[in-house]
Structures are given as C-alpha cells and as structure tokens.
Amino acid sequence: RDKLFLVLALAFAGIFTANAQVWIGGGLGADIQKNHTGINLAPEVGYMIPNTPFTVALGTIYKYDNDASGSTNSLSLQPYFRYVPCTIGGKFSLFLDLTADFNLINAAPKGAYAIMLQPGIAWMATDKWTAAFRFGKIGYDHNFYGTDGFLMRCDLAAPSIRIYYNF
C-alpha cells in the first residue's frame, strides 16, 4: 500500500509541475434522520489531458455513519478515468466515468472493491468553476456496496454532486 501511495504522489506531483489543466474539488454530504446520521467528505484532484476528451482523477471518500447499532468510519480510494464525448452550448458536457472504489478502512470487508461506469453531466459555470453530477452506476461489486457480482444503481433522485476549481 505504501508503494502505491508513493507512485500516486509522484504522479500527481508531476502533473502539478507541468503547465496543465489541473482541477481540485469534491463533495460534501450529510444524511440526518431520526435514528441515523451520516456524513461524507469526498475531495478529488484531476488532470484534463490537453487536446483530448479524457481526464484522469483521484478521489478519496471518508464516511461516518451513526445509528442504533453504533457508529462506523470508512475511508476509500476512488481513481477514475473520464471520457467527455460532447459539449452542449459551451456550458454543459456529457461524460462517462470508469471508476474503481477500493476500501482502505472499516465499513466494507478487507479487500472489498467495485469497478463501474458512472454517466453524468457537467456544468461549466465559469472558466474556473464546474459542477458535475453523476446519475448512477453499473459494473462489478466485490463486497464494497454489499454484493458480490453485478451492480446496477440509478440515483436520479439523489445524484452525486461535485464542485471543481480549474487552475
């Protein structure tokens, strides 16, 4: 795990020193109900490969859940590869993310992971600020989301929302 972290740190250090299309951002969420409290923090950093429709990014997701059975903390790593096939009116773009979720601590069993496709739409509010919305996931889950096999979730009522700052 230490070698993987070192390789990723060196790769992103190289990205930041290059004159590149780098962005940082992420999301923050809360789920507060009578018998349940959930909070998640999901920072991300990414690199838009110049003159291509591709982006490479790395996110982490920290989750805290507290309910009648107790509280849990979890941390996962989410690298992803984004393909942007089209832009609409210069302000919106459709994308498809190839993502992987790897459990680092708690919540899911050791070695749990998921690999999936996540479609979405991004809104470029300004030259510097972008909001991205993921609407679902389809792929393979190995105990990360509680199954071991095919995974399909459609989250149209509660999309994953991320805000990014483009350098």
TIVEXLUM-606913 format. One line per field, with one value per residue (C-alpha): x, y, z; residue number from 1; residue in three letters. Coordinates in steps of 0.05 Angstrom, whole numbers, plus 5000, padded with zeros to 4 digits. Example, Ala and Ser with C-alpha at 12.3 -4.5 7.8 and 13.67 -1.06 7.14 Angstrom:
BEGIN
c1 = c(5246/5273)
c2 = c(4910/4979)
c3 = c(5156/5143)
num = c(1/2)
residu = c(ala/ser)
END
This chain:
BEGIN
c1 = c(5000/5058/5087/5020/5015/5086/5073/5007/5041/5097/5049/5007/5069/5089/5021/5022/5090/5070/5032/4968/4893/4890/4829/4813/4746/4699/4635/4607/4543/4500/4442/4409/4347/4313/4355/4413/4467/4513/4567/4615/4673/4700/4760/4786/4843/4844/4882/4848/4894/4905/4873/4835/4767/4799/4811/4847/4828/4837/4787/4781/4716/4710/4644/4617/4553/4518/4454/4423/4476/4534/4580/4628/4682/4706/4757/4761/4803/4768/4812/4774/4782/4732/4712/4675/4643/4608/4597/4530/4529/4598/4570/4548/4584/4563/4613/4624/4670/4704/4714/4741/4727/4777/4763/4820/4790/4727/4654/4667/4706/4781/4797/4728/4726/4679/4692/4637/4615/4581/4548/4538/4533/4578/4560/4617/4590/4653/4722/4745/4684/4649/4593/4589/4530/4536/4469/4481/4530/4534/4591/4620/4619/4662/4630/4643/4568/4544/4540/4589/4573/4535/4517/4467/4442/4405/4408/4365/4332/4398/4456/4528/4546/4617/4644/4712/4760/4800/4871)
c2 = c(5000/5047/5036/5052/5116/5137/5124/5164/5221/5225/5222/5279/5320/5314/5336/5398/5420/5414/5470/5430/5431/5413/5418/5405/5398/5345/5339/5341/5306/5294/5247/5265/5227/5209/5147/5156/5207/5201/5249/5242/5282/5268/5310/5300/5322/5313/5327/5342/5314/5370/5364/5301/5286/5250/5265/5225/5237/5210/5218/5195/5185/5189/5167/5170/5134/5131/5092/5046/4993/5041/5085/5068/5106/5086/5111/5091/5109/5125/5133/5146/5158/5207/5208/5271/5254/5321/5391/5426/5501/5511/5506/5433/5368/5296/5247/5175/5157/5090/5087/5039/5041/5009/5000/5025/5022/4995/4992/4943/4877/4879/4874/4900/4937/4958/4975/5011/5061/5124/5171/5244/5316/5375/5449/5498/5557/5599/5587/5567/5533/5468/5427/5353/5307/5231/5195/5122/5064/4998/4948/4895/4898/4854/4868/4944/4960/4897/4849/4803/4808/4852/4922/4970/5031/5090/5152/5201/5226/5239/5247/5251/5325/5351/5422/5434/5492/5492/5521)
c3 = c(5000/5015/4946/4913/4953/4933/4859/4862/4899/4848/4790/4817/4835/4762/4740/4784/4759/4686/4652/4653/4661/4735/4779/4852/4886/4911/4950/5020/5042/5102/5117/5182/5204/5269/5282/5234/5220/5160/5137/5079/5052/4983/4960/4889/4844/4769/4705/4638/4584/4534/4465/4483/4513/4572/4646/4699/4771/4841/4898/4969/5006/5081/5111/5182/5200/5267/5281/5333/5320/5333/5292/5235/5199/5130/5080/5008/4948/4882/4820/4756/4682/4650/4576/4552/4484/4473/4497/4492/4482/4512/4583/4590/4575/4579/4609/4627/4685/4692/4767/4818/4893/4940/5014/5057/5128/5161/5136/5079/5087/5076/5002/4980/4914/4859/4786/4748/4696/4720/4670/4684/4662/4679/4680/4670/4709/4695/4666/4736/4768/4746/4778/4758/4770/4768/4760/4772/4768/4732/4740/4785/4861/4905/4973/4970/4964/4998/4939/4903/4830/4782/4809/4780/4816/4788/4832/4794/4857/4893/4843/4866/4861/4859/4852/4820/4814/4749/4751)
num = c(1/2/3/4/5/6/7/8/9/10/11/12/13/14/15/16/17/18/19/20/21/22/23/24/25/26/27/28/29/30/31/32/33/34/35/36/37/38/39/40/41/42/43/44/45/46/47/48/49/50/51/52/53/54/55/56/57/58/59/60/61/62/63/64/65/66/67/68/69/70/71/72/73/74/75/76/77/78/79/80/81/82/83/84/85/86/87/88/89/90/91/92/93/94/95/96/97/98/99/100/101/102/103/104/105/106/107/108/109/110/111/112/113/114/115/116/117/118/119/120/121/122/123/124/125/126/127/128/129/130/131/132/133/134/135/136/137/138/139/140/141/142/143/144/145/146/147/148/149/150/151/152/153/154/155/156/157/158/159/160/161/162/163/164/165/166/167)
residu = c(arg/asp/lys/leu/phe/leu/val/leu/ala/leu/ala/phe/ala/gly/ile/phe/thr/ala/asn/ala/gln/val/trp/ile/gly/gly/gly/leu/gly/ala/asp/ile/gln/lys/asn/his/thr/gly/ile/asn/leu/ala/pro/glu/val/gly/tyr/met/ile/pro/asn/thr/pro/phe/thr/val/ala/leu/gly/thr/ile/tyr/lys/tyr/asp/asn/asp/ala/ser/gly/ser/thr/asn/ser/leu/ser/leu/gln/pro/tyr/phe/arg/tyr/val/pro/cys/thr/ile/gly/gly/lys/phe/ser/leu/phe/leu/asp/leu/thr/ala/asp/phe/asn/leu/ile/asn/ala/ala/pro/lys/gly/ala/tyr/ala/ile/met/leu/gln/pro/gly/ile/ala/trp/met/ala/thr/asp/lys/trp/thr/ala/ala/phe/arg/phe/gly/lys/ile/gly/tyr/asp/his/asn/phe/tyr/gly/thr/asp/gly/phe/leu/met/arg/cys/asp/leu/ala/ala/pro/ser/ile/arg/ile/tyr/tyr/asn/phe)
END
